[in-house]
Amino acid sequence: MRRRRFLGLTTSAAILSSCDTTARPVFRPAQLGGGVFLHGVASGDPLADRVVLWTRVTVARARPTVRWVVADDPDLSEIVAEGDVETSAERDYTVKVDVDGLEAGRTYFYAFELDEARSAVGRTRTLPDAPVDRVRLGVASCSNYANGFFTAYAVLARTEDLDAVLHLGDYIYEYAHGVYADGTALGRIPEPRHECTSLADYRARHATHKADPDLQEVHRRHPFITIWDDHEIADNTWRDGAKNHQEDEGMWDERKAAAVQAYREWMPIRDPAPGGDPLVIYRHFRFGDLLDLVMLDTRLVGRDRQVRSDDVEGFADPRRSLLGPAQERWLADQLRASVRDGIHWRALGQQVRMGQRLVDGRPSNTDSWDGYPAARDRFFDVVEGNRIADVVVLTGDMHNSWAMELRRDPFARPPTPAIAVELVCPAISSPLSKHAPDLDETRATHPHVRWAEFAHHGFLVVEWTARQARASWHFVEGIDRPDHAEAARKTFTVPRGSARVTET
C-alpha cells in the first residue's frame, strides 16, 4: 500500500493543509502535483458513511492507476482508507472514488498520487447521523469565468465551520467567448473559445474552470453538493431543447448527453447505479435530526418548454410542469417523510426563483417558477395540505440577492399566509443586472419581498439550529482583480415555526 510515500508528502503540502485561512494561500495546488494534478482535488455528495473524492491527472499514458488515501489528520499519518483506481481517456482522465465505511459527522483529509507526483491535501466531512446542534451550509451559483475573477470562491474557501457548499448551477457557461462576457483584458479566456456543443467542448470548459486557483481552493477546503442549471448545457434549457440551441448545432439529445457526461466526469457527484439514468440528479441528504436537504432538478428531467409572458393559454395549462410528474411525487414523499421522522427543518436546493415577481402585471421571467404557476401551486398544495412547516427554498440563477416569503397569492389584499421562505444567493462572477429594479418600489408592490440587493457578487451562508435559520449574504469588493476582500454582509433570521423573514 506504499503508506510511507504518502507519509512523506512534501513540506509544502503540510503548509497548505494547515495554513492560516484568514489570508490568501500563497501555495497553488498545481505546483505540488508536478504537472500531473493540474485541476486540484474535490469532494462531494457526503453521506453519514461515505463521500465522493475527485481529481484529474494530466499524463501521456493510456490507463494510469492513481492511488488515493483518506486519513484523520492533514499530515495523512492516521490512514483510515486507501486504494487504487484506474482512469483513461474514456472519462477524460478524471478520477472519482466513492469511499465508504467512514464515521458519521467526522472531518477527514485525503490526497492522490501517481508515480512521484502527489496532489494537494483536501479536507472533507461526512454527514451526522445523530442529533446535532447546528448545520452550516455555503450556497453559491453562477460563475462566469470570462466576466471576472472568482474572488467570492476565495472568500468562501476561507469561511470556516461549513458542513458543505451547495452549488446551485451555472458552474460553467456554454457561450462562445465574448458573447456574454469578454475576459481578454483580465487574461481570462475560456477554452474552447467557441460555443460548447460537443463532449470535447464541455470537457475543455470544465477544465478551464477547474484550473482556477480560487475554485481549486474552495473545493479543497469544503465538500460540495451540486446541481446543474441551464448553462452547463445551453441557455434556457428545457426537457427537449434550449433557447441557445439551433438546428445547425447538431441533435439536441446528443448535445445534452455530451454536457451531462462532462458534468458527471468533472464534478464530485455520485454516479448513478449501473443501468441508472444519468439525467436523474435530484437526491436527498439528511443532517442528523436537524435538516433534510432536497436537491431538485428544474431543467432536464421534466421541464416543459417556456412560454411567452403574454401566452395566457399556456399559463393556464394545469399540465405544465417544471419538475416532471416523477420528481414531483418524489419531492412530496421526501417532505412528508421528513415531517414523519421528526426532522426540524427542510431545505430545497434548486435553480430558479420560486417567489412571484411581476412587471407591468406580467411575470418578469417565464424561465422561473413564474412561468409554471400550476407546478408552483402543486408544490404549495403539498406543503399546506400536509402541514409541512419550516421549509427554506435555496435558489441561484438570478445574479442578485433576495429574501422572500413564499405565499400562494402575495398580491391579494390582505396577502395569503406565508408558508415557506426563499433565499436567493448572488452570483460568484456572472454579470450583474444592468437594469436593477428599485428596492423600495419592489417592496411596495411585492409585499412578500423582504429585501434584495443587486450591486455585488458573493455567496450565501445559512445556519440552522433548533430555534432558527440564520442567512448571511457575503459580498466581495469586486471581481476585476483576484485579491479583493469581503466588503459587507447582510443577515436575516427565520424563527422555527414561522415562515417570516426578519433582518438581524
N, C-alpha and C positions, 0 to 999 in steps of 0.2 A: 504493500500500500504506500510505500515511499513517504511515510509520515514525516521523516526528518527533513525532507525537501520543503514541505510546507512550513515546518517549524523554522526553517531558515529563510523565510521571506525577508526581503531587504529592509534596512533601517528606514528607507523612505516609506515603505508600506506601513510600518508601525507608526511613523509620524502621521501619516494620512489618517489612519483609523482612530487615532487618539488626539487629533488636532483640536485646537481651540475653535469651536464652531461660531464664535462671535466675530471672527474675521474671515475674509475670503480665503479659501485654501490656495496656497501658492503651488501646491503639487497637483499636477494633472494626471489622472489615471492612465492616459495613453502612454505616458513616459515609462511607467513601470512595466507595461506589457511588452516592451521591446519590439514594437511594431506589430504585435500579434493581437492584443486585446484593445484595439483602437476605438471600440464603441462602448467601453465600460462594462459594468455589471448592473444587474437589476434583480429585484424580487417582486413577487406579486401573488394575488389570489390567496392570501393567508387563510388557513383554517385552524382549528384548535390543535391538529396533529400534523400539519404539513404546510408547505409553502413552495411556490414555484421559483426556481432560480434561473437566471438568464444571462447569457453573454454571446459574443460572436468572435470568431477567430479569423484573422486575415493571414492565410497561408497558401502556398502553391503546392497543395497536396490533395489527392483525391478524397480520402476519407480519414481525416485526422481523428485521433482519440484524445479527448480532453478529460482531465481529471478534475474533480470537484471535492470540496471539503466543507463541512459545517462544524462550527465549534461554539463553545460557551463564551469564549473570550476573543478580543480583537487580535491577539497575537497568534490565534489558532493553535494554542498549545493543549487545549482541552477539547479534543475532537469527539463529536458525537455521531457523525455520519460522514461517509466518503465513498467515492466510486468513480467509475469511468463512463463516458458517454461518447458515442461516435456521431460526427456530423459530416455533411457533404454539400456539394453544390445543389442537391435536390431541395435543401432547406436554406440555401444561401449562407451556409456555414454558421448559422445561428445554433446556439446550444440551449436546450431547455431541459431542466430536471425538476420533477415533482417529488420533493424529498418528504417522506412520511416518517412516522414513528417519533415525531418531536413532542415536546411537552407543551401544554397549553399555557398561554399568557407569558411566554418567555421571549427575551431578546437573544438572537443568535447572530453569529458572524460567519461569513462564507467567502470563498475565493475559488478561482480556477487556475489550472496550469496546463501548459502544453510545452513539452520538452523543457527548455531552460527559462521559458517565459512565464511569468506569474501575473495574474490580474490584480487589480486593486482589491482591498478587503471590503466587502459590503456588509451592511447591517440590516437585519430584518426582524420581524416579530410575528409570533403566532397569535391567534385569537384566544381570548379567555373562554373557559367552559364552566366557570364558577361565578358566583355573584361578584360584581365589580362596582367600584365607587364612581368611576369616570371612564368615558371613551372620548378620545380627541382625534378628529379627522381633519386633514387638509383637503381642500376642494379646489380644483383648477380646471381650466379648459382653454381652448383657442390659442394655440402657439404658432404664429406665423413666422417662419424663420427669416424671411427676407425683410419683414417690416421692422425688426429691431432685435436687440439682444435679449436673452432670456434672463433678465435681471430678476424677475419675480421668482423664477426657479431657484436662483442663487439664494434669495432670502428664505424661500420655503425650505431649502436644504438645511439652513441653519436654524430652523424652527424646531425646538426640542419637544419631546414628550408626545409625539404623534403616534397613534396606533397604526395609521396607514394614510396614504394620499389617494383621494379619488380623482381620477381624470375623466371628465365627462364629455370628452370628444373634441374633434378638430385638433388632434395631436399633430397632424401634418395637414398641409393644404395641397391639393392636386393641381392648382393653376400653373400655367407657364410663368416663368419669372417675368415680372413687370406687369402682369395683368392685374393682380390685386395688391402687390407691393413690389417696389424696386429696391433691392438690397445692395446695389452696386457701390454706392458711397460708403456703406458700412462694411464692405467686404463680405456680405452675407448673400451669396448667390447659390440657391439650392440646385442640386442635381436630381434629375435632368433639368435643363433649362426650359424644355418644352413641357406641355401639359402631360400629366401622368395618365396613361391609358393601358399600359401593358404590365405584366408581372415585373419585368426588369425595371420599368419606370418607378413603380411603387416601392420596390426594394431600395432603389437608389435614393428616393426621397426620405424613406425611413433612416437610411444610413447617414444622410446629411444631418438630420436632427440628432441622432444618437452620437454623432461626433462632437456635438456641442458640449463644452466642459461643464456648464451650469446644469444642463439636463442630465449629464452623467452623474453629477454630484447629488442631485436630488433623488435620482434612482438608487445611488449607492447608499444613501442615508435612510431611506424610508421604503417600505413595501408599497406597491401601487395596486389599486383596484380600478380597472379601466373599462370604458365602454366607448364604442365608436359613435361618431355623429356623421354628418354628410361628407365633410371634406376628406375623410380617409378614403372616400370613393369618388364622389363628384358632388358639386353644389346642388342643394335641394334634392337629395336622393329620396326616392320612394321605392316601393317594392319592385316595380318593373321598369324603372328608368330614373332619369335625373334631369334637372334643368340644364346642367352643364355636360350633357352627353348628346352628341349629334350623330346623325346616320353615318357620316364619313369617319367616325371614330371606332368603328367595329361593332360587334354584337355586344349588347348591354350585359347579357349573362356572363360573357367571357371577361369583360372588364370588371364586373362585380366580383367574380370568382378570383381574379388576379389580385384585386385590392384586399379581399378578405384573407387570401393566402399570405400575402406580405404582412398584413397586420398580425396574424397569428404567429408568423415566424419571428417578427421583430419585437413583439410586446410580451411582457412577463405575465401572460394569461394562460390559464389551464386549458389544455387542448381537449376537444370533445372525446368521448369514449370511442373506441373502434366502431366504425359504422355510424357514428353520430353526425348530426347536421352541423357543419362549420358555421352556418349562419345563425344558429341559436346561441346567443351570447348573454341573454338575460339569466341572472343567477342570484343567489341569496347568501348572506353572511350574517352569522349571529355572534354578537359580542356579549358573552355571558348572559345575565338576566337583564341587561340594561338596554340594548339596542339590537334591533333587526334591521339590516341594510339590504334593500332590494334594488338591484341594478336592472334597469329596463332598457329595451331597445326600441326607440321610436322611429327607426329608419328602415331596416331591411326586411324583417320577418313579416310585417303585417300592415305597413302604412299604405293607405290608398293615395292616389295622386292628389296633389294640392289643387285647390280650386281658386279661381279669381275672387277678389274681395267683393265683386258685385254679383256673384253667382248665387242668387237666393235659393234656387232649387238644390244646388249642391250642398249648401249649408244645412238645409232642412232634411237631407237624406239621413235617416236613422241608421243605415247600414254602414256608413263610413267609419273607418277605424284608423287609429294611429298605431295601435299595438298589435292588432290582429286578434281573432277570437281565442286562439290557444293561449296567447300571452295574457290576455285579459282574464281568462279563467285562472291561470296560474297566479297572477297578481292577487286576485281576490282570495284564493286559497292561502297564499302566504300571509296576507294581512289578518285573516281570521285565525290562522294557526298562531300567529304572534300574540294576539289577544288571549287565546285559549291557554297558551303556555305562560302567561303572566309576564311577558316582556314589557318593560316600562315604556320604551319609545320605538317608533317605526320611522325609518328614513328611506326615501326613494331617490336613488341616483339616476338621473335621466337628462335628456339633452335639451329640450326646447321648452320655452316658457309655458306654464300652465295657467297662470293668472290672466284674467281678461285685460286687454288694452285696446281701446277704440280711438280712432282718429276720424273726425267728421262722421261719427256714428257707425263706422265700419271697422272690422278687425284690422289692426295695423300690420299684422304679419300672419298670413294664412299658412305659413310653414310651421307655425307653432300650434299649440292646442286650440287657439282661437279658430283655426281652420277646420277643426274637428269637434264641434260643440257636442255632438251626440256621444262621442267617445269620452269626453270630459264628464258629461252628465252620468254616464255609466260608472265612471270612477267615483264620482260623488255619491251615487246610489249605494255603492259597496261600503263606503266609509260611513255614511249616515245610516243606512239600513242595518248595518251590523254594529253600530255604536262604537266605531273604531276611533279612539282618541289618540292624541299625542303623535300626530303624523307630520313629518317635516319633509317637504319636497326640495331636493337639491338640484339646481339647474345650471347649465352652462350656456353656450351658443350666442348670448346677446352682446358680448364685449363690453358690458357695463354691469353695475351692481344694483340689486333690488332686494328689498324686504317687503313681502306682501302677505296678506291674509287671504286665504282661498275661500271664496264664498260662491254659492251657486248663482246668485244674482247680486253682484255688488252695486249695481246701478239702481236697484229698487229703492223705494222710499217707504220705510227705512230699509237698508240693505239686509239681505238674508244673513243668518248667523255665520260666523267664521267656523269652518270645520277642519282646516289644516293650515299650515304655514308654508310659504315658498321662499327660499333663499337663493338668489342668483349670484354666482361668482363672476368677478371681472375677467377680462382676457389676460393671458400671460403676455402676449405681444401683438395680437392681431389688431388691425386698425380700429380706432375708436370712432364713435358716431360723429359724422360731420354736421349733423343737424340734431343735436341733443335737445330733447324737449325741456321746457321749463319745469323745474321740480314743483314749485308752488302751484302752478297751473295743473300739473298732472295730479297732485294730491287733491286739489279741489274738485276735479272731475272724476277721479278714481279713488274713492274713499278707502278701498282695500289696500292701496299702496301706502306703506308707512314711510318709505324712504327709497331714494335712488341716487346714484352717483355715476357720472358719465365721463369724467375727465382723467381717470387714472387706470393704469394697468395694475395687476396684483393677483391676489388669491384670497380664499376664504378659509377660516378655521372654525369648526363647530365643535363645541364641547358639551357632552351630555352628562348630566348627573340625575339622580332620582328626583331632584327638585326642579330642574330647569334645563333648557338647552340654551347655550350662550354662543352667539355667532359674532365673529370678529372679522371684518374685512381689512386686509393688509394691503396698503398701496405703496408703490415704489415711485421714486422721484422722476424716473424716465427710463426709456429703453434705447436711447441714442448712443449710449456707451455702456460697457459691461460692468462698471464699478459703481453704479448708482446704489443708494441705500434706501431703506424703507422710509417713506415720507410721512405716513399718517395711518391711523386705524379708526374704524367706526364699529361700535359694538351694540348689539341688541340682544335681548333675552326673551325666551318664550317659557312661561311657567308651565310646569306639568299640569295637565288637566285643563289647559286653556289653549286656544288657537289664536291668541293675541300676541302681537309683536311690540315690545317696549324698548325704547332707546335706553341704554345704560350710560 
